[in-house]
Amino acid sequence: MNQKVKIFDTTLRDGEQSPGNSMNLSEKIRFAFQLEKLGVNVIESGFPAASPDDFSAVKAIAEKVHNCEICGLARAHKNDIKIAADALKNAKKPRIHTFVATSETHLKFKLKKTKEEVLKMTEEAVKLAKSFFPRVDFSPEDAGRSDRNFLKKVIEVAIDCGADVINIPDTVGYLLPSEFGDLIKFLIQNCRNSKKVIFATHCHNDLGMAVANSLSGVSAGARQVECTINGIGERAGNAALEEIVMAIKTRPNFFKVKTDIKTKEIFKTSKLLSKITGNFVAHNKAIVGKNAFSHEAGIHQHGVLAHRETYEILKPEDIGLKESEIVLGKHSGRAALKNQLEKMGYKISDENLLEIFNKFKKLADKKKEIEIADLDALMLGEDRKKIFQLENLDVHTGTKKTPSAEIDILKNGKKFVSKSNGTGPVDAAFKAVEKITGKIGRLKEFRMDSVTAGLDAQAVVFLKLEIESGETFFGRAGNTDIVIASVLAYLDAIEKFLIRKKNS
């Protein structure tokens, strides 16, 4: 029977303290609830002694989240540990995580302590933490660059003083997977009373090997992994939770372990973090990137359409996505084109497919991605004509005003005028548009895709409109005025829906 690996999520501590990922109290609580829903075993909710805000966040999460262990970080200092204990005192399942550096570099230049002093600090810190709560994690910081004999001594002291988890940090991402796995194996085999504790990993991604090192540690016997959503964290980040969990799920016969993670919550959790921090993951990011389940190359598309496992080792449904995406572009093949056209209701004979495909290739050379409306126009043999033209947009907003918008639109040459209020200028403008076009669907996604530099910056707005059938239509437009760009993008999406409806 496969053993369990506990998932210790430190997004709200190590992840949140990295540049560009700060969250306020309400955002931290919201994200903690999602981590609970995801099924993580431990939430490291912050470093209580670091600031009053961190203390408040740890305290609030400890009081509100009950199905996970809630952990607070503390240096091997009495004051840190006491503050952490105070923040966690109302937690249903509290845990203190205390640490002290053990590498020669840290001892000499940061701590300015002798090895004997570090051993004493370890003893006092673990004993004090244990006096508050039954669960204590201990980390020898920069273990990856520490002398193994000294590291062994420090860990043995921590175990003797009551530590329940010994976490081995590759603090600066220095080790290679074979080295990290060997270190975990060495410590488990050679530390006195090692069977009394769980060994854990905490790997950083400075050389791009945080996930590989963590999994190597699991293979060597570690049964807890410290990680973050989307791999955020100091410098190049931490080991990515979603990559570790899905590697274990995809290769059960290799790792012979399991986790409690509800994988269908992975994509939702990743998107929530991106929304809160404003930092979107790279398109080619494993598991949760936009392209992770997208296929444009013709050979790949043909293979996936014939049998998914030809080019996909993961099921998109497993992380909470509906299905893989076949992206039509200049690299696409006939099988993908035919599949999409048949989904749209067109019946394509083999004789006609080659002619249509040649036209498609010419169009694809001009555009990066081909959309539904483009294919409709291609099948009709005509270019798409604009239904809507924005004649005028007048927006009023302010700190003491209810945002309002007045809009003039030409629809097939006929002028329409409408007014509306909203929660903001874009919302007011969209509601004014809907008075003319009718409410077509639900706005699924809205963002500024790119902005050029300078005072005359060009804002490019991208949005996704979902109608009742579940079909989506994309809108994209650019303007030096963000509200105008937003309205043009909205009209673009509505127009594509109307063209599709007309031709279906």
C-alpha positions as CSV (number, residue, x, y, z in Angstrom):
1,M,0.0,0.0,0.0
2,N,1.4,3.4,-1.0
3,Q,2.6,5.6,1.9
4,K,1.3,9.2,2.2
5,V,3.4,12.3,1.5
6,K,2.2,15.3,3.4
7,I,1.9,18.5,1.4
8,F,3.1,21.5,3.4
9,D,2.1,24.7,1.6
10,T,4.2,27.8,2.2
11,T,2.7,30.1,-0.4
12,L,1.5,32.4,2.3
13,R,4.9,32.6,4.0
14,D,7.9,31.9,1.6
15,G,5.8,32.7,-1.5
16,E,4.1,35.8,-0.2
17,Q,7.4,37.4,1.1
18,S,8.9,37.3,-2.4
19,P,8.8,40.5,-4.5
20,G,5.5,41.2,-6.2
21,N,3.5,38.6,-4.3
22,S,2.4,40.5,-1.2
23,M,-1.2,40.0,-0.1
24,N,-3.4,41.9,2.4
25,L,-5.3,40.2,5.2
26,S,-8.5,39.4,3.4
27,E,-6.6,38.0,0.4
28,K,-4.5,35.7,2.7
29,I,-7.7,34.4,4.4
30,R,-9.4,33.9,1.0
31,F,-6.4,32.0,-0.3
32,A,-6.1,29.9,2.9
33,F,-9.6,28.7,2.5
34,Q,-8.8,27.6,-1.1
35,L,-5.7,25.8,0.1
36,E,-8.0,24.0,2.6
37,K,-10.3,23.1,-0.2
38,L,-7.3,21.9,-2.2
39,G,-6.5,19.4,0.5
40,V,-3.1,20.5,1.7
41,N,-2.0,19.0,5.0
42,V,-0.3,22.0,6.5
43,I,-0.6,25.8,5.7
44,E,2.5,27.8,6.7
45,S,0.5,31.0,7.1
46,G,3.3,33.4,7.8
47,F,6.2,34.6,10.0
48,P,4.4,36.1,13.0
49,A,7.4,37.9,14.4
50,A,8.2,39.6,11.1
51,S,5.5,42.3,11.3
52,P,2.2,43.1,12.9
53,D,0.5,42.3,9.6
54,D,2.0,38.8,9.5
55,F,1.0,38.2,13.1
56,S,-2.6,39.3,12.3
57,A,-2.7,37.0,9.2
58,V,-1.4,33.9,11.1
59,K,-3.8,34.6,13.9
60,A,-6.8,35.1,11.6
61,I,-6.1,32.0,9.5
62,A,-5.5,29.9,12.7
63,E,-8.9,30.9,14.0
64,K,-10.8,30.4,10.7
65,V,-9.3,27.4,8.9
66,H,-9.9,24.1,10.8
67,N,-9.2,21.2,8.4
68,C,-5.5,21.8,7.9
69,E,-2.6,22.2,10.4
70,I,-1.8,25.9,10.6
71,C,1.9,26.6,11.0
72,G,3.9,29.8,11.9
73,L,7.6,30.3,11.2
74,A,10.0,31.3,14.0
75,R,13.7,31.8,14.1
76,A,15.5,29.9,16.9
77,H,14.9,32.9,19.2
78,K,12.7,32.8,22.3
79,N,10.8,35.9,21.3
80,D,10.0,34.7,17.8
81,I,8.7,31.4,19.2
82,K,6.6,33.1,21.9
83,I,5.0,35.4,19.3
84,A,4.3,32.5,17.0
85,A,2.7,30.6,19.8
86,D,0.5,33.6,20.7
87,A,-0.6,33.9,17.0
88,L,-1.5,30.2,16.8
89,K,-3.0,29.7,20.3
90,N,-6.6,29.5,18.9
91,A,-5.8,27.1,16.1
92,K,-7.5,23.7,16.0
93,K,-4.3,22.1,14.7
94,P,-1.3,24.4,15.5
95,R,2.3,23.8,14.5
96,I,5.5,25.8,15.0
97,H,8.3,25.7,12.5
98,T,11.6,26.9,13.9
99,F,14.9,27.1,12.2
100,V,18.6,28.0,12.5
101,A,21.3,28.1,9.8
102,T,24.0,25.3,9.8
103,S,26.2,26.0,6.8
104,E,29.7,27.4,7.2
105,T,28.8,30.4,5.1
106,H,25.8,31.3,7.2
107,L,27.5,30.6,10.5
108,K,30.5,32.9,9.6
109,F,28.8,35.7,7.7
110,K,25.2,35.8,8.9
111,L,24.8,34.3,12.4
112,K,28.4,34.9,13.5
113,K,28.0,31.9,15.8
114,T,30.1,28.8,16.6
115,K,28.8,25.3,16.0
116,E,28.4,24.8,19.7
117,E,26.2,27.9,20.0
118,V,24.0,26.7,17.1
119,L,23.6,23.3,18.9
120,K,22.5,25.1,22.0
121,M,20.1,27.4,20.1
122,T,18.6,24.3,18.5
123,E,18.0,22.6,21.8
124,E,16.4,25.7,23.4
125,A,14.2,26.5,20.4
126,V,12.8,23.1,19.9
127,K,12.2,22.6,23.6
128,L,10.4,25.9,23.9
129,A,8.3,25.3,20.8
130,K,7.4,21.9,22.1
131,S,6.2,23.3,25.4
132,F,3.5,25.3,23.5
133,F,2.3,22.7,21.0
134,P,2.6,19.0,20.3
135,R,3.7,19.5,16.7
136,V,7.1,21.1,15.9
137,D,9.1,21.3,12.7
138,F,12.8,22.0,12.7
139,S,14.9,23.2,9.8
140,P,18.7,23.5,9.5
141,E,18.8,26.4,7.1
142,D,21.1,26.0,4.1
143,A,21.3,22.2,4.8
144,G,22.4,21.6,1.2
145,R,25.7,23.4,1.8
146,S,26.2,22.2,5.4
147,D,28.9,19.8,6.6
148,R,27.1,16.5,6.9
149,N,28.6,15.5,10.3
150,F,27.6,18.8,11.9
151,L,24.2,18.6,10.2
152,K,23.7,15.2,11.7
153,K,24.5,16.5,15.2
154,V,22.1,19.4,14.9
155,I,19.3,17.1,13.7
156,E,19.9,14.6,16.5
157,V,19.6,17.4,19.1
158,A,16.3,18.5,17.5
159,I,14.9,15.0,17.6
160,D,16.0,14.4,21.2
161,C,14.3,17.7,22.1
162,G,11.0,16.7,20.6
163,A,10.9,17.8,17.0
164,D,8.3,15.8,15.0
165,V,9.4,16.9,11.5
166,I,13.0,17.5,10.3
167,N,12.8,19.7,7.2
168,I,15.9,19.7,5.0
169,P,16.1,23.0,3.0
170,D,18.1,23.5,-0.1
171,T,17.9,27.2,0.7
172,V,19.7,28.5,-2.3
173,G,18.9,25.8,-4.8
174,Y,22.5,24.6,-5.0
175,L,22.2,20.8,-5.0
176,L,21.5,18.5,-8.0
177,P,18.7,15.9,-7.7
178,S,21.1,13.0,-7.1
179,E,22.9,15.0,-4.4
180,F,19.7,16.0,-2.6
181,G,18.3,12.5,-2.7
182,D,21.6,11.2,-1.3
183,L,21.5,13.7,1.5
184,I,18.0,12.7,2.6
185,K,19.0,9.0,2.4
186,F,22.2,9.7,4.5
187,L,20.3,11.5,7.2
188,I,17.5,8.9,7.5
189,Q,20.1,6.1,7.7
190,N,22.6,7.8,10.0
191,C,20.8,10.2,12.4
192,R,20.0,8.6,15.8
193,N,16.2,8.0,16.3
194,S,15.5,9.1,12.7
195,K,12.5,6.8,12.6
196,K,10.8,8.9,15.3
197,V,10.4,11.8,12.9
198,I,9.2,12.6,9.4
199,F,11.9,14.0,7.0
200,A,10.7,16.8,4.8
201,T,12.1,18.8,1.8
202,H,12.2,22.5,1.1
203,C,13.8,23.2,-2.2
204,H,14.5,26.5,-4.1
205,N,14.6,26.9,-7.8
206,D,17.8,28.9,-8.4
207,L,19.1,26.3,-10.9
208,G,15.6,25.2,-12.0
209,M,15.7,21.9,-10.0
210,A,13.4,22.6,-7.1
211,V,10.7,20.1,-8.2
212,A,13.3,17.5,-9.3
213,N,15.1,17.8,-6.0
214,S,11.9,17.5,-4.0
215,L,10.9,14.4,-5.9
216,S,14.3,12.9,-5.4
217,G,13.9,13.5,-1.7
218,V,10.6,11.7,-1.8
219,S,12.2,8.7,-3.5
220,A,14.9,8.7,-0.8
221,G,12.3,8.6,2.0
222,A,11.1,12.1,2.7
223,R,7.4,12.0,3.6
224,Q,6.6,15.7,3.6
225,V,7.2,18.3,0.9
226,E,7.3,22.1,1.4
227,C,6.1,23.8,-1.7
228,T,4.1,26.7,-3.1
229,I,1.3,27.2,-5.7
230,N,2.8,28.3,-9.1
231,G,6.2,27.8,-7.5
232,I,6.4,31.4,-6.2
233,G,9.0,32.2,-3.6
234,E,12.3,33.9,-2.9
235,R,14.4,34.6,-6.0
236,A,13.6,32.0,-8.6
237,G,10.9,30.5,-6.4
238,N,10.1,27.3,-4.5
239,A,9.2,23.8,-5.7
240,A,5.8,24.1,-7.4
241,L,3.0,22.1,-5.6
242,E,1.1,21.4,-8.7
243,E,4.1,19.8,-10.5
244,I,5.1,17.6,-7.5
245,V,1.5,16.4,-6.9
246,M,0.8,15.6,-10.5
247,A,4.2,13.9,-10.9
248,I,3.3,11.6,-8.0
249,K,-0.2,11.0,-9.4
250,T,1.0,10.3,-12.9
251,R,3.9,8.0,-11.9
252,P,2.4,6.0,-8.9
253,N,4.4,2.9,-9.8
254,F,7.7,4.9,-9.6
255,F,7.2,6.9,-6.5
256,K,4.9,4.4,-4.6
257,V,3.4,7.2,-2.6
258,K,0.2,9.3,-2.6
259,T,-1.1,12.7,-1.4
260,D,-4.3,14.0,0.0
261,I,-4.5,16.8,-2.7
262,K,-7.8,17.1,-4.5
263,T,-6.2,17.6,-7.9
264,K,-9.4,19.0,-9.6
265,E,-8.9,22.1,-7.4
266,I,-5.3,22.8,-8.7
267,F,-6.2,25.0,-11.7
268,K,-8.7,27.0,-9.7
269,T,-6.1,27.5,-6.9
270,S,-3.4,28.6,-9.4
271,K,-5.8,31.1,-11.1
272,L,-6.9,32.5,-7.7
273,L,-3.2,33.2,-6.7
274,S,-2.6,34.9,-10.1
275,K,-5.7,37.0,-9.6
276,I,-4.7,38.1,-6.1
277,T,-1.1,38.9,-6.8
278,G,-1.5,40.1,-10.4
279,N,1.4,37.7,-11.4
280,F,0.3,35.4,-14.2
281,V,2.2,32.2,-14.8
282,A,4.2,31.7,-18.0
283,H,2.3,30.2,-20.9
284,N,4.6,27.2,-21.0
285,K,4.5,26.6,-17.2
286,A,4.0,22.9,-16.5
287,I,0.5,21.8,-15.3
288,V,-1.2,25.2,-15.0
289,G,0.3,27.3,-17.9
290,K,-1.9,28.4,-20.8
291,N,-0.1,26.1,-23.2
292,A,0.1,23.0,-20.9
293,F,-2.9,21.3,-22.6
294,S,-2.8,23.2,-25.9
295,H,-1.7,21.8,-29.2
296,E,-0.9,23.7,-32.4
297,A,1.6,21.6,-34.3
298,G,-0.2,19.5,-36.9
299,I,1.4,16.2,-36.0
300,H,0.5,16.7,-32.3
301,Q,-3.0,17.7,-33.1
302,H,-3.6,14.7,-35.3
303,G,-2.2,12.4,-32.6
304,V,-4.3,13.9,-29.8
305,L,-7.4,13.8,-31.9
306,A,-6.8,10.1,-32.7
307,H,-5.8,9.1,-29.2
308,R,-5.2,11.6,-26.4
309,E,-2.3,9.7,-24.8
310,T,-0.1,10.1,-27.9
311,Y,0.9,13.5,-26.7
312,E,-0.7,13.9,-23.3
313,I,0.4,12.1,-20.2
314,L,-2.0,14.1,-18.0
315,K,-5.8,14.5,-18.2
316,P,-6.8,18.2,-18.2
317,E,-9.9,17.1,-16.2
318,D,-7.6,16.0,-13.4
319,I,-6.6,19.5,-12.6
320,G,-10.0,21.1,-13.1
321,L,-10.0,21.9,-16.8
322,K,-12.7,20.8,-19.2
323,E,-10.6,19.5,-22.0
324,S,-7.4,20.1,-24.0
325,E,-7.4,23.0,-26.5
326,I,-6.6,22.6,-30.1
327,V,-5.2,26.0,-31.2
328,L,-5.5,26.7,-34.9
329,G,-2.6,28.5,-36.4
330,K,0.0,28.2,-39.1
331,H,1.4,25.0,-37.7
332,S,-1.9,23.2,-37.6
333,G,-2.8,20.3,-39.8
334,R,-5.8,19.1,-41.8
335,A,-7.1,16.8,-39.0
336,A,-7.4,19.7,-36.5
337,L,-9.0,22.0,-39.1
338,K,-11.6,19.3,-40.1
339,N,-12.3,18.5,-36.4
340,Q,-13.0,22.2,-35.6
341,L,-15.1,22.8,-38.7
342,E,-17.2,19.7,-37.9
343,K,-17.7,21.0,-34.4
344,M,-19.1,24.2,-35.9
345,G,-21.6,22.2,-38.0
346,Y,-19.9,22.2,-41.3
347,K,-19.8,18.9,-43.3
348,I,-16.4,18.6,-45.0
349,S,-15.7,16.0,-47.7
350,D,-12.2,14.7,-48.3
351,E,-12.3,16.3,-51.7
352,N,-13.1,19.8,-50.4
353,L,-10.8,19.6,-47.4
354,L,-7.5,20.2,-49.3
355,E,-8.9,23.4,-51.0
356,I,-10.2,24.7,-47.7
357,F,-7.0,23.8,-45.9
358,N,-4.9,25.8,-48.5
359,K,-7.1,28.8,-47.9
360,F,-6.7,28.3,-44.1
361,K,-2.9,28.2,-44.4
362,K,-2.8,31.5,-46.3
363,L,-5.0,33.1,-43.6
364,A,-2.9,31.5,-40.8
365,D,0.3,33.0,-42.2
366,K,-1.3,36.4,-41.7
367,K,-2.7,35.8,-38.2
368,K,-1.1,34.2,-35.1
369,E,-4.3,32.4,-34.1
370,I,-7.4,31.6,-36.1
371,E,-10.7,32.2,-34.3
372,I,-14.3,30.9,-34.9
373,A,-15.4,33.9,-36.8
374,D,-12.4,33.6,-39.1
375,L,-13.4,30.1,-40.0
376,D,-17.0,31.1,-40.6
377,A,-15.8,33.8,-43.0
378,L,-13.4,31.3,-44.6
379,M,-16.2,28.9,-45.2
380,L,-18.5,31.6,-46.6
381,G,-15.7,32.8,-48.9
382,E,-15.8,36.4,-47.7
383,D,-14.0,38.7,-45.3
384,R,-15.8,39.6,-42.1
385,K,-17.5,42.9,-42.3
386,K,-17.8,45.0,-39.2
387,I,-21.3,45.1,-37.6
388,F,-20.5,47.7,-35.0
389,Q,-18.7,51.0,-35.1
390,L,-18.0,53.1,-32.0
391,E,-19.0,56.7,-32.9
392,N,-18.5,58.3,-29.4
393,L,-18.0,57.4,-25.8
394,D,-18.4,59.9,-23.0
395,V,-17.5,58.6,-19.5
396,H,-17.8,60.4,-16.1
397,T,-16.2,59.1,-13.0
398,G,-14.6,60.3,-9.8
399,T,-14.1,59.6,-6.1
400,K,-17.5,61.2,-5.2
401,K,-19.4,60.4,-8.4
402,T,-21.3,57.3,-9.6
403,P,-19.5,56.2,-12.8
404,S,-21.6,56.7,-15.9
405,A,-21.2,56.3,-19.6
406,E,-23.0,57.6,-22.7
407,I,-22.3,55.7,-25.9
408,D,-23.0,56.2,-29.6
409,I,-22.8,53.1,-31.8
410,L,-23.4,52.4,-35.4
411,K,-25.0,49.0,-35.9
412,N,-25.0,48.0,-39.6
413,G,-25.0,51.7,-40.4
414,K,-27.8,52.7,-38.0
415,K,-27.0,54.9,-35.0
416,F,-28.0,53.9,-31.5
417,V,-27.4,55.9,-28.3
418,S,-27.6,54.7,-24.7
419,K,-26.6,55.7,-21.2
420,S,-25.8,53.7,-18.0
421,N,-24.3,53.8,-14.6
422,G,-21.9,51.2,-13.2
423,T,-19.5,50.3,-10.5
424,G,-16.6,51.7,-12.5
425,P,-16.1,53.4,-15.9
426,V,-15.6,50.1,-17.8
427,D,-18.7,48.5,-16.1
428,A,-20.8,51.5,-17.0
429,A,-19.6,51.5,-20.6
430,F,-20.3,47.7,-20.9
431,K,-23.8,48.2,-19.5
432,A,-24.5,51.0,-22.0
433,V,-23.3,48.6,-24.8
434,E,-25.7,45.9,-23.6
435,K,-28.7,48.3,-23.8
436,I,-28.0,48.3,-27.6
437,T,-26.8,44.8,-28.2
438,G,-28.7,43.0,-25.5
439,K,-26.8,40.9,-22.8
440,I,-25.1,38.2,-24.9
441,G,-23.4,36.2,-22.2
442,R,-21.1,36.3,-19.2
443,L,-17.7,38.0,-19.1
444,K,-15.4,35.1,-18.3
445,E,-12.0,36.8,-18.5
446,F,-10.8,40.4,-18.7
447,R,-7.3,41.7,-18.8
448,M,-4.9,44.2,-20.3
449,D,-2.7,41.9,-22.4
450,S,0.1,44.3,-23.0
451,V,0.9,48.0,-22.6
452,T,3.5,49.9,-24.6
453,A,5.8,52.4,-22.9
454,G,5.5,56.2,-22.6
455,L,2.9,58.8,-21.9
456,D,0.9,57.7,-25.0
457,A,0.9,54.1,-23.9
458,Q,-1.3,51.8,-26.0
459,A,-3.5,49.6,-23.8
460,V,-4.4,46.2,-25.4
461,V,-7.5,44.7,-23.8
462,F,-8.3,41.0,-24.1
463,L,-11.6,39.5,-22.9
464,K,-13.5,36.3,-23.1
465,L,-17.3,36.1,-23.4
466,E,-19.1,32.9,-22.5
467,I,-22.7,32.2,-23.7
468,E,-25.3,29.9,-22.2
469,S,-24.2,26.9,-24.4
470,G,-20.7,27.2,-22.9
471,E,-19.1,28.4,-26.2
472,T,-16.7,31.3,-25.8
473,F,-15.9,34.3,-27.9
474,F,-12.8,36.3,-27.6
475,G,-12.5,40.1,-28.0
476,R,-9.3,42.1,-28.4
477,A,-8.7,45.8,-29.1
478,G,-6.1,48.5,-28.4
479,N,-6.3,52.2,-27.7
480,T,-4.5,54.8,-25.7
481,D,-7.7,55.1,-23.6
482,I,-8.3,51.9,-21.5
483,V,-12.1,52.4,-21.4
484,I,-12.3,52.8,-25.2
485,A,-10.1,49.7,-25.7
486,S,-12.3,47.8,-23.4
487,V,-15.5,48.8,-25.2
488,L,-14.0,47.9,-28.6
489,A,-12.9,44.5,-27.3
490,Y,-16.4,43.9,-25.9
491,L,-18.0,44.8,-29.3
492,D,-15.4,42.6,-31.0
493,A,-16.5,39.5,-28.9
494,I,-20.2,40.3,-29.4
495,E,-19.8,40.7,-33.1
496,K,-18.1,37.3,-33.4
497,F,-21.0,35.7,-31.5
498,L,-23.5,37.3,-33.9
499,I,-21.6,36.2,-37.0
500,R,-21.4,32.7,-35.6
501,K,-25.1,32.7,-34.8
502,K,-26.0,33.9,-38.3
503,N,-23.9,31.2,-39.9
504,S,-25.0,28.3,-37.7
